[in-house]
Amino acid sequence: MFTFLITIPNPTDCLKQDLVRFLRKRDQRYKNHLSKQAAHAKSGATTPSSGAPKQRQQTVPEYIEQDWQRIEPKYEDHDAVEWDEAEGGEEWECVACERTFRSEAAWCSHERSRKHLKQVER
């Protein structure tokens, strides 16, 4: 038994190829591109940019930060302390672990933790 494998080309691929061929024949931009390539090949230039005029390198001025771009701190240190005091400002500090807590519940939870107990043993 012989098995024949026949492949049928996709109709949309054939249509695309035909359309590209048709446009290349008639498109003026493509014709100009081909003529430039031919002239370039005749001149013997190795790079396509060799016929283009060279651009001068412009020096970039040094960056100067504008007044409106500067970031100023919203609060000074004394303002932050006043803000904390107005909020209730209580903080609990664990000297062994070098941590601070803003609520008593977090402090109590920390005191019972393994990490805290290990730090206290040291």
ZAMARGU-4260 file (C-alpha; in steps of 0.2 Angstrom, whole numbers, plus 5000, padded with zeros to 4 digits):
<rodrens>
0) 5000/5000/5000 | 5006/5017/4996 | 5001/5032/5005 | 5001/5049/4997 | 5003/5065/5007
5) 4995/5079/4998 | 4997/5097/5006 | 4985/5110/5001 | 4991/5128/5003 | 4982/5139/5015
10) 4971/5150/5004 | 4974/5166/5015 | 4993/5163/5014 | 4991/5163/4995 | 4980/5179/4995
15) 4993/5188/5006 | 5007/5184/4995 | 4998/5189/4979 | 4993/5206/4988 | 5011/5209/4993
20) 5017/5206/4975 | 5004/5217/4968 | 5008/5231/4980 | 5027/5230/4977 | 5024/5232/4958
25) 5014/5248/4960 | 5019/5256/4976 | 5031/5271/4973 | 5039/5270/4990 | 5045/5252/4986
30) 5051/5257/4969 | 5061/5272/4977 | 5068/5260/4990 | 5074/5248/4977 | 5082/5262/4967
35) 5091/5268/4982 | 5097/5250/4986 | 5104/5248/4968 | 5113/5265/4969 | 5120/5260/4985
40) 5126/5244/4978 | 5134/5252/4963 | 5144/5265/4974 | 5152/5251/4983 | 5148/5258/5001
45) 5149/5246/5015 | 5136/5254/5026 | 5120/5262/5022 | 5123/5277/5033 | 5139/5282/5024
50) 5130/5293/5012 | 5120/5301/5026 | 5127/5318/5033 | 5135/5315/5050 | 5126/5323/5064
55) 5136/5333/5077 | 5136/5327/5095 | 5128/5339/5106 | 5134/5342/5123 | 5121/5339/5137
60) 5121/5353/5150 | 5124/5348/5168 | 5108/5344/5177 | 5102/5357/5188 | 5088/5354/5200
65) 5073/5366/5200 | 5066/5374/5216 | 5049/5365/5213 | 5058/5348/5211 | 5066/5349/5228
70) 5058/5338/5241 | 5056/5346/5258 | 5052/5336/5274 | 5034/5338/5279 | 5038/5337/5298
75) 5054/5342/5308 | 5059/5330/5322 | 5050/5341/5335 | 5034/5341/5325 | 5034/5322/5324
80) 5036/5321/5343 | 5022/5333/5345 | 5011/5323/5333 | 5015/5307/5343 | 5010/5315/5359
85) 4994/5322/5352 | 4990/5304/5346 | 4993/5297/5363 | 5011/5294/5361 | 5013/5279/5371
90) 5026/5267/5365 | 5033/5251/5373 | 5051/5246/5370 | 5060/5230/5371 | 5078/5233/5376
95) 5083/5215/5373 | 5076/5214/5355 | 5078/5233/5352 | 5060/5235/5346 | 5046/5247/5349
100) 5028/5244/5350 | 5013/5256/5349 | 5000/5245/5357 | 5001/5236/5374 | 4993/5221/5365
105) 5008/5220/5353 | 5020/5222/5368 | 5012/5208/5378 | 5012/5196/5363 | 5030/5200/5360
110) 5035/5196/5378 | 5028/5178/5376 | 5036/5175/5359 | 5050/5163/5357 | 5062/5176/5349
115) 5060/5187/5364 | 5063/5173/5377 | 5079/5168/5368 | 5085/5186/5368 | 5082/5188/5386
120) 5091/5172/5390 | 5107/5178/5381
</rodrens>
